[in-house]
Amino acid sequence: MTPTRTRYKVLAWCVALAGITYLDRICIAILAPHVTADLKLSPVQMSIVFSAFTVAYGLFEMPTGYWGDRIGTRRVMTRIVAWWSTFTIATAGAFNYGSLLVIRFLFGAGEAGAFPNSGKTISMWFPMHERGRAQGIFFAGAHITGAVTPLAIGAMLTVMHWRTVFIVFGCIGFLWALGWYRWFRDDPAEHPAVNEAERDYILASRSVAKKGPFHWGEFFKMFSHGHLLLLCFMYFTQSYGFYFFITWCPTYLEQARGFSKLSLGLASGLPLLLCAFADILGGETCDWAVRRFGTRWGRGLVGAFAMLGAAAAMLAGTNAPDPTIAIWLLAIAAGMGSFVLGAAWSTALDMGGAKAGLVGAVMNTAGQVGGALSPIVLGTVLQRTGSWDVPLYATGFLYILGGLCWLVIDARRARLG
């Protein structure tokens, strides 16, 4: 019997989810000049608005990841998308700094757990040796959407107000939530479109233990695992760098590099476009390296190569005098930072087992800490010194530290579920 390929349809749903998350995240970064002008916000206030989402996302990440482990991702991801879509629309109603801050905080609280629960879904529907590719394709969906969003918003602003853009984007999520809840099932064995051959293929090599009761002692014990802590710090550095590209990068290109309004959409979308290619290539490379060198060094070497490459490109791009060369080097830095995602999330899933949602959430929470600090640090340094170079050089240094973590991380020594 030829196996069905329903798991790839599941992946397509997850890719669509990833795309919608970035549609709504990138939206406010591109519309920031209009928002700050209408609401009379300072650079630091706008930085705090950017980070309000990330702080809330981090606070609710682990509870929502654990919730997906307990009741399944079908219901949890439906709630996540419906919630964040509601507050994407609500952003259109912001009338001052305080209201925008509250709305974006609640937006982040609602979106929390989206990526860990997507990872949990992949761990349930894909065998271990296909997870790097699946994670790479998943993140590619997010980054391709992020790359085209500036162009889409530019076109939309010619016919509608910035507030209307938020309303349009928020409605898209509700369509996804309805379709997901109707079609998806938490376990492949329960889905009517999965035949016996595909079910056996998935289950035979799927490394997910049975669910067990939750114990606070086990939860806190996770943080004594040095390999998990290193994975979290590595992801902190990756996210710290990445959040520059989805928050301040358009402003940097316009103010520090002199890009015109006409070319700004293409230039600001280039880093995320390269991220999308790097996601897929990184996932494929990770799976190949695991087959060639084993889990430990297959993922470790890919991770180190990606983060150290991101550091080199970031430092070179910051120092490049020519704006065109600079944006290409910075885009390569963003791409190399995304090249690591297949290895990072596959490692988290391996460590987590039955707790894959929770462990993925722990790692992603560390990333959100980096993401929350990134725009605030940059905005503060910019306001006090007027320098763009100092925070970008610091980002390159953090990438180096993240790359060194991969020389130690070993998922085999931190099996948590």
Buried (B, 14 or more C-beta within 10 A) or exposed (E): EEBBEBBEBBBEBBBBBBBBBBBBBBBBBBBBBBBBEBBEBEBBBBBBBBBBBBBBBBBBBBEBBBBBBEEBBBBBBBBBBBBBBBBBBBBBEBEEBEBBBBBBBBBBBBBBBBBBBBBBBBBBBBBBEBBBBBBBBBBBBBBBBBBBBBBBBBEBBEEEEBBEBBBBBBEBBBEBBEEBBEEBBBBBEEBEBBBEEBBBBBBEEBBBEEEEEEEEEBBEEBEEBEBBBBBBBBBBBBBBBBBBBBBBBBBBBBEBBEBEEEBBBBBBBBBBBBBBBBBBBBBBBBBBBBEEBEBBBBBBBBBBBBBBBBBBBBBBBBEBEEBEEBBBBBBBBBBBBBBBBBBBBBBBBBBBBBBBBBBBBBBBBBBBBBBBBBBBBBBBBBEEEEEBEBBBBBBBEBBBBBBBBBEBBBBEEBBBB
